[in-house]
Amino acid sequence: MEPKPKRIKIDVACEACRRRKVKCDGARPACGNCWKRTDLRNACTYTSEAEKSFSGGNKPSDASPGNPERAMPKIVHTPETNFAQPLMPPISRPAPGATPKSTTSSGPDLTRRGRVERHPITPSDASPSVVDSMTTVREDGMVTGEYFGGSSAGSFTNQIKAAIDARLGSSTENRSVRSSLFRSTLPLNGTGAGAQADYVLPARKQADHLTDLYWYYVDPLYPFLDRQRFEHSYRALFAGTSLDADERIFVSILNIVFALSTQLIESLPPDQRDSSSQEYFTRAQDLLQLSLWETGSIELIQCLLITSQYLQSTNNPHQTWMIVGSAVRIAQGLGLHLPETASELSNEPERDLVKRIWHGCILMDRMIAITHGRPAMISDQLASSVILPSIPDTNVTSVDGVQLGAIQLHKLRYQAFFHKSLELYEVINHAVLAFYSSASPLKSPTYPNGAGSTTQRTLERPELDLGKALQLDQRLTKWEKSLPSFLTMAEPETTLDEVFRRQAVILRIRLLHARMLLLRPMLTRFCLSQCPETSQAHDDLSSRVVQQCAIVCVEVAQSLISFIVQFQQHDGTLGLLPAWWYRVFYIYTAATVLIAARLRPAVFSSLDISRSWNQAMGLLHDHENLGPSPRRCSAALQILSTKMFQDQQPQPAALPNSETNAAVPNITNEQQETFDMPFPYLTQDAAFDMDAITFDINDFSWLNSMPGSL
């Protein structure tokens, strides 16, 4: 039996280990004990005597898991092969054909070297926290970057301790822990902080092209990254020098940026675009390996927010939902929802970034809740707790009485789109709460065994709060009037650069969608109510208001479709429009409104509706090469249209007092023929079985559904 090895003796111990009277390995910059504890890695300190002893003697070997020289990652560059890429985003408006095409690598290399084996992370494997889960009481003398509110027992204990220290005249330690916001505590692939890692990167030319696409198309809409910090780490990574960031998470962010930008290259063949973006995404997942047992950091939240952007282009709604939820929870765990969290940071860019990250969580929470038809996580109170700076218009050069330079003004105006989008989605969120909750007027009452006639169903529907609808519509109008001139379509095109012009176009699309979403319940009620010719006795003021709201809703849907047609590009670039998956969502939503409008041919012109319908179906047809979503949306709309008017055919033996489909007028075959647009693949694709889809003409849940839920 081998003798037990002697304990390594050291001359000094860190302050934390001294206070706790535990063994310390004396490693620098953080000892083993502090490295294991959340947010103490940057707070491991030694006394001045210890520093002298350490500097005068031999340095200990690389015992610290945080020593960057223990495991330098290998960077593998993929070979570069040429293929045609779309035009680079213009910095200014060039003459047609003036910009040459660039060539980059065809996609990520599928080979990897020295890949670390993945291991599941369990609570026992994760770094132990200095805080108890139930009482949230910290170990004496320990500091944590996690936020615990006033209702927690630990917070109350700290208040008592502070009061006692004040009475006894003891100095209360108040070490800042905000530096931990920008440092992750994630273990490296679950194998310890010193695990070897290989990073597979594309050729520099291709990487530069993809990041340029991100800064031009994505960042102006979703400013989740600090460009200066990102580019500093980006250059250091390719140069092989140390990064001033969590290296694993940064490379994961970089791969997500590559994946998202690849999806924006609409000129690429679908298979190549999907396989390349998926490979980048897989690399990011392998590097990140999100653990539920760690507190996270700002960098991790940034990675999750950008990942949610990419996942919206895929067929993974559950992953999108969970990623946004994780980002929100981590942000709240770090206290980003508190104004003092940002104000305690001494660096102004960091304060601005922390605010933007929290509001980025709010924006994605609202967007995902609306598209998924689920409740938002963040309350109205928390959404308004952190204030963003005001945005000056083009004719204003000062903010809050402070004169600003040209660079500061441009930076603020650059973020104006983000600020106004947040305001708009707050109005949309209120509309969802008012009209799309569990008592939604879009949902039909449930009757056992299909009981309940059409008249009974109509009468038992909850009343619409028309006053609330008018109030929210007034808020939308007020919001539109509050837009700075450089974000309006009225601004002359020649006075705006391409970025501001695109922001104005996308804001217009979002406004039209918001108004359509707000008025859609009124359209539903109008289409399900008795025909005006047979209900003169009930033609009261509220009915007329509902009808006018329905008319405006259909007009907005038509405007949205024609607006997208106006700016649609056919050269494989986005132009001024949002990404293709957002375009498909807006087109589909507007097309469902057109289907509902066909139920009232006496009110809505069949010719105008047919024209808009054909435009919508034509747009979806043009998008079919970008992914399966446009094709599925086209098929779903055709199925809805056909099933609706199959169920509307007049019954030959119907009794005079029959209530069958009494709320829905019949549409002639001629009207149906002028409306339909042929899609041959519907009859060829066995996946779309029209007879297998049940359709209740009195149940308008489809009006609030995406094709995946039909």
N, C-alpha and C positions, 0 to 999 in steps of 0.2 A: 504494500500500500504506500503510495507516494505521500511524502509529508505535506502537510497543509502549507500553502505559500504564505509568506509573511505579509502582513498588511503594509502597504506603501505609506511611508511617513513623509509628511510635507511640513515645510516651515510655516506656512501661512494658510489661513482659511478665509473665505469671503465673509462679508458682514452678515448675510442671511444665515449661513451655516453656523456662525458664531452665536447668533441670537437663539437659534433653535437647538444648539449644542448637538449637532450631528456631524458625521464625518464629511470632510470636504476634500476633493481630489486636487483642488487648486488650479484647475485647468483654466485657460484663458481663451477667449474673452468671457466665457461663462462656464462655471463648474458643472459637473454632471448633475448635481441635485437641482441647481437653478435651471438647467436646460430642460429638465423633465417637467418643470412647473410652468403653467401657463403664464405668459407675459413677464416672466422673470429673466428671460434670456438677455434682455437688454438692461436689466436692473441689477445684475450681479456685480458688486463693487468690492474693492479691497481697500484697507486703510493705507495711509501713506507709508507706514513702516512696512506693510506687506509689499507695497509696490517696490520699495527700495530693495527688500530681500529678494524679490522675484527678479528684478532687473540685474541685481548683483550676482546671482547664482545662475545655475544652469536652467534654461527654460524646460518645463516639463514637455514630454512628448505629446503628440497630438491626441491627448486624451479627451479633448472636448468634442462632442458630437457636432458642434457648430464650426469647427475649424474648416475654413473653406479649402484648405490644401489637402484635406484627407481624401477627397474623392472628386477630382475635377472631371466634369462630364465630357464625354467625347461628342464632338459635333460632326455629324455626317452630312455632307452636302450632296444632294441628288444631282446626277448629270443633267446637263442642259441640252434639250433637243428643241428644234424650232418648230413653231406652228403659228398660224395666223391668229392674232388677237384683235378684239374690237378697238376702235379709236380710243385713245387715252382721253380722260376727262379734260375738257379745255379749261385753261386758266382764264382766258378771255375768249371772246367770240371770234374764232378764226374764219377765214373764207372757206366755203365748202371745198372739201378735198385737200385742204392745206396741211392737215395734220397727218404725218406718215403713220403707218401701222407699226406697232412694236412687236417683237418676238420674244417669247419667254419659254420656259420649260413646259413640257406638255402636261405635267402634273407631278404629284409627289411620288417619290420612289417607294415601292412597296416593300423593299427589304430593310431590315433593321439588324443592328449588331449589338450583341451584349445586352439584349432586352431583359429588364429585371422581371423576375417572376412575381406575379400578383398574389398577394395574400389578403384574406379578409381581415378587416380591422375590427376588433372587439373592444368593449369598454375597458377590459383589463390591459389591452395592448396600448391603448391611447395614453397620452401624457396625462397624469393625474392633475386635477385642478386644485387650486388653493382654497376653493369654496365648496362648502357642503351643499348638496343638491336641494335639500328640503329647507334648511334654515338659512342658507346662503351666508353663513358665518365664515369669515376668513380665518386662517391660522394667524396667530399673533405676529404682527410685523410684516405680514405678506401684503403685496399689492397686486391688484388684478385690473385688467382693462375691461372686464365684463361689466355691464350695467345692471344694477338691481334697484328697482324703484322703492318708494317709501313704504309700500305695503309689505315688503319682505322683512322677515325677522332680523336678518343680518343688517339691513339698513337702520332699523331701530336700535340695534345693539351698538352700531357705530356712532349713532347720535348720542347715546348715553355715555359711551366711552369718551367722546369729544367733550361732553359737558363736564365729566369728572376731571379730565386732563386740564380743562380750563380753570376749574376750581382749585386744583392742586398746583396750578402754575406750571404744569409740565408742557413741554413743547410737543405739539402734535405733528407727527411726520406727514408731510404732504407731497410725496413724490409724484411727479407727473407720470401717467401711464399712457398718455395719448400717442406716444411714439409707436406703441403696439398696434395702433390702427393700421399702420402700413407694413406690418410684418405678420406673416401667417404662422400658425403653429401646427400646420398640417405635417404629419410624418411623411417621409419620402417613400411612397409606394408601400407603406406599411411595414417596412423593413428597417426602420431606424433612420436617423438623420444623416448618417454617413453612407447610405447606399449608393452604389455606382449607378450612373444614368447615362444614357445615350440620347442625344437630340438629333433628330433627322430634320434637316432644313432644306428647302428648295434652293436652287441657284439664286444668287443675290439679285440678278436682274429680274427674275420672276417674283421674288419676295418684294422687291421695291415696287413692282407693278401692282401687286395685290394690295399692298399697304396704301399706295396712292389711290386706288379705287375706294378703299375704306375711308380715307380722309376726305375724299370728294363726295361720296354718295351717302355714307352712313353717319359719320361724325357730325355733320351739320344738323342732323335730325335727332341723333341720340348721343350727346356728348358725354359718354360714360368714361372716357379715358383722358388723362392729362397728356397732351401731345408731346410736350417738352420732356416729361419724364419717360414716356414711352420710347421716343426716338433716341434718348440717351442710352437706355437699356438695349434698344435694338442695335445700335452701332457697336456697343460693347459686346453683345452676343456674337456678332459676326467677326469682331476683331479678336475674340478669345480672351478678353479681359474681364475683370470682376464686374458684377452688376450691382447697382444700388437698389435692388429689389429682390423679392423672393424669386429665385431663378426658375424653379419648377412652375410656379403659377404664371410667371411672365411668358415662358415658352408655351404654356397652355393657352394663354390669351392670344399669343401670336398665331398659333395654329387655328384658333377659332376665327381670328381676323381673316386668315387665309381661306378658311372654309366659307365664311360669309361672303367674301369678295368673289370667290369662284362662282357662287350662286348668282351673282349679279352680272356675270359675263353671259348674256343671253345669246350671243352668237355661237357659243360652243355647242357641239352636239350634246344632246341630253345625257347619253350614257357617260360621256367623258366628263361632263360637268358634275354629274351626281357622284361618280366614282372618285373624282379628285377631291371634291368637297367632303365626301364621307371619309376618305383617308385622312385628311387634315383633322376632321372632327374626332376620329378614332385616336389619333396621336394625342390630341388635347385631353381626351378622356383618360388615356393611359397615364398621362403625366399628372392629372389632377387627382383622380380617385377620391372624390369628396367623401369625407368621413363625418358622420353625425356626432362624433365624440369630441370634436375640436371646435374652438370658438370662432376661428376664421379671422379675416382681416378685410381692409378696404380692397386690396388687390383681389381677394377671393370673390367679393361681391361684384367687382367689375367683370371678372371672368364669367360669373353666373349670368349677369345681365346681358352680356354679349352672346353667351351661349343661348339664351332664350330668344334672341334675335335670329340666330341661325336655325334653331329648332322650329321656328314658325314657317320656315321654307320646306319642312319635311312632313312626313305623316306620323308624327309623334306628339299628339296633343297632350298625352299624360306627362311625358318628359318636360314639355314646355310649362305645364301647370306646376309641376313639382319644383322645377329649377327656379321659377319666379318666387314661389313660396319659400324656398330655402334662402334666397337672397334677402327677402324681407325679414325673415327670422334672424338671420345673421346680423343684418343691419340694426335691428332692434336690440339684439344682444350686445352690440357695441355701443348702443346709445345714440345712434345717428339721428333718431327722431327727436332728440333734445337739442334746443338751440345752443346750450352751453358746451356741447361736445365740440362743435366747430369753433366756437368763440375761444375755447381754451388753447387752441392751436396758435402758435406764434407766427407761423408762416401763412401769408395771405393766399398763395396758390393752393395750399393744402386745405385751408378753410373753405375756399370756393369749391374745391373738388369734393370735400365731404358733403357739402350741401347738395351738389349736383348728383352725387351717388344716391343720397336718400330720396331725392325727388325722382331719380331714375327708377328706384324701386316703386315709388307711387305710380309713375306713368305706366310701367309694365304691369303692375298689379291691376290697374284700371283696364288696360287694353286686353289683357288675358281674361279678366272677369267678363268683359263684354263679349269677346269672341267665343268664349266657352259657355256663356250663359250661367255663370256661377257667381257666388257672392265675392266681393272684394275683401281682402284681408285688412287693409289699412282704413281706419275710421276717418271721417271728415276732420275731426279734431287733430289727429296726428298729421293728416295731410297738410294742414295749415300751420303747424307748429314752428317749422323752420322757414324763415322768410328769405326769398331770393332777392337780389338787388333789382332795382327798377331799371327799365330799359329806356334810354333816350331816343327820341326820334331823330330823323336826319337833320332837322333844323335846330337841334338842341346840343349844346356842347358841355353841359354840366349836369351832375347828378347830386341831389341833396345839397346844392350850393357849392359843390366842389368842381372846379374846372378840370376837365379831363383832356388828355392828349389824344391824338388821332388813333394811336394803337389801342389805347384803353377803350375808346368809343367803338372802334370796329369789333373788339372782342366782346363787348356787351351786346352790340347789335347782332353779332353772330349767334349769341345764345337766346335772342328774342324768340325765335321759333320754338325752342324748348320751353320757355316760360309760357308762351301763349298756348302751346299744346297742353300743358298741365292744366291751365285754366279751362280749356275746352273740355277735357276729359272729366273734370270735376262736374261740369254741367251734365255731361252724358251719364256720369255715375248717379247723379240725382234723378235723372230720367229713368234709369234702370231700376232704382229703388222704388220709384213711384209707380211704374207701370209694368215692370217685369219681375216682381217679387213672387212669393208663393201664392198670393191672391191675384195673380196676373189676369187681366181681362183677355189675354190672348189664349188662355187655357179654357177648355170646355169642362163643365162639371162632369164628374164621374157618376155614371148610373149603372146599377147592377143589371147584368144581362142586356145591356143596351137599352134600358128603359128610358123613357123621357122623350117626348116629341120635340120637334124643332122649335115650336112656339114656347114650350116649357123651358127648353135650354136657353133660348134667347132671353126670356123674362128673368131667369135666375142668374144671369151673368152679373157680376159686380158692377156697380156704377163707376163710370170713369170720372176722375177728378179733372174736369175741364179747366177749372181755375188753375190747378197746378200746371197743366199743359201750357196754358197761355203765359203763365209766369216764367216757365222755363224757356219758352220760345222768346220771350222778351229778353231773357238773359243771353240767349244766343245772339240776338240782334245787338245788344249792348256790347257783347264781346267782339262782334265783327267791327263795330264802330271804334272800338278801342285799339284796333290793330295799328301798329306804326305804319307809316306810308310805304316803307320798303318791303312790307309783307302783304301788300294788297295788290290785286290784279289791276287796280286803276292806275298804278304807278307806270309811267312810260317805260317800255321795255328797254330802251336805249340807256336809261339812267341806272339800271341795276346790273350787277354782275350775275353770273350764271347761278351761283349758290343762292343768293337772295331770291332770284326769280323762281328757282325750283322750290324753295321754302314757301313762297307765296302760293304756288300752284297746289302743293300738297296740303297747305292749310285750307285752301278753298275746297278741296275734295273732302277733307275731314269735317268741315262745317256742313257740307251737304249731307254727308252720312249721318252726322249728329242730328240734324233736323229731321231727316227721314226716320231715324230710329225713334225720335221723340213722338212723331205724329203717326207712326205705324199702328199703335193701338186704336186710334180713332178710325183709321182706314179699316181695320178689322171689324170694329163695331158697325161701321157704315155698311160694309159688305154683308154682314150677317143680319142686319136689321130687315124689317119688312120693306118691300118695294115702295117707293114714294107714291106710286099710283094707287096703292091699296091701303095707305096708312095716313090719309089726310087728317084723320082725327088726332093723330099723335105727332103732327108736324109742329112741334113746339120749338122754342129758341135753342135748346140744347141740341136737338136733332140737326138744326141748321148749322150750328157750330161744328158738330161732328162732321157733317158733310163738307164744310169748307176746309176743315183740317185734313180730311181725306183727299180732297182735290189738291191741296198744297203738297201733301206727301207724294202723290203721284207725279206732280210737276217737278218736285225735287229729284225724284228717282230718274226722270227723263233728263234733267239737267246734268246729273252726275254721269250718266252714260255718255251723253254728247260731249261733256267736258273731257272725259278720258279719251274719246275718239279724237278730239281736237289735238291733243298733245301726244297721242300714241306714235312711237317711232317704229320704223320698219328696217332699221339698219343694224339691229343687234345691240343697241344701247338703250339705256333708260330714258335718256333725254331729261325732261323736267318732271317725270312721273315717279311715284314710289316704286319699290321693288315689285316684281311680278306677282308674288303671293299676296301682297296687299291689294294689287289691282284686281286679282281674281275675286278676292273677298268683297270688295266694293261692288264689282259688276254683278256678282251673284245676288248680293243683298238687294240691289236695285231691281234685278230681274224678277225676284219673288214679289215685289210690290206691283210690278206690271201684271203678273198673273192674277193677283187679287183684284186689280182694277178692271179686269175683263168681266168680272161678275156684275159690273154696273155699266153696260154699254150705253144706257141712256144718259149717263153723266160723263163718261170718259170716251173720247173719240177713238173708235176702233182703229182708224187709219193712223192716228198719232201713236197709239199704243203699239200697233204692229211695227211701225217704223223704229221705235226705240227698242222693241224686242229683237228685231233683226240686227240692230247695231250691237246689242248686248251679246247675242249668240255669235255674231261675227267676231267680236273681241275675244270671247272664250275660245273660239276656233283658232284664232291667231296665236293663242297662248298654249295650245295643246302640246307643242314641242318643248315646253319648259318644265313639265312635270305632270303627274297623274291628276293633280287637283283640278285643273281647268277642264279636263275631259270628264271627270266625275261630276263636276258642277253642271256641265252641258247636259249630261245624261239625266241628272236629277231634275233639272228644269223641264226637259222634254217629257219626262215621266209625269211630273206634277201637272203639266199643262194637258197632256193627253188623258190622264186619269180623271182630272177635274171635269173635263167636258164629256167624257164617257158617262160619268155619273150624273151629268146634267141633262142627258137625253130625255125628252118627254116620254112619260109612261103612256102607252096606247090605251090601257084600260083603267086609267086613274079615275077614282071617284071624284065628284065635284068638291067634296069637303076634305079631300086628301091633303095631308100636311107634308107629304114627302117633298123635301127640298123647296118648301114654300118661301124660304128666305132668299133663294137664289134664282135669278131669272135664267131662262133658257137662251143659249147662244146658237145662232143658226150655223149651219154647216159652212156657209159662205164666209162668215166671220172667222170661223176656225181655220179655214184654208188660207185666208190672207194673213193669218197670224203665225202659222207654223213655218218653221224653217227645217228642211230635211237634214238629218244626220244619219247616214247609212249605217254607221257602226253600232247604233242602238239596236238594230235588228240582228247584227252579226255577233255582238258580244254577249255571251251566255251569262256574264256576271250581272247584267241588267235585265231582270225578269220583271216586267211590268205587272203581270198578273199576281206576282207574289207580294206586291206592295199594297197594303190596305190603305185606303184614303177616305177619310170622312170629310165631306164637303163642309160640315159645320165645325170641324176642329181645325183651327188655324195655327196649330203649333208649328207647322212647317214654315210659317212666315218668320219664325224666329229660330230657324235651324240652319246649320251648315250641312252639306250633303252627307258627311260622315254619320250623322245621327238620323238620317231619313230611313 
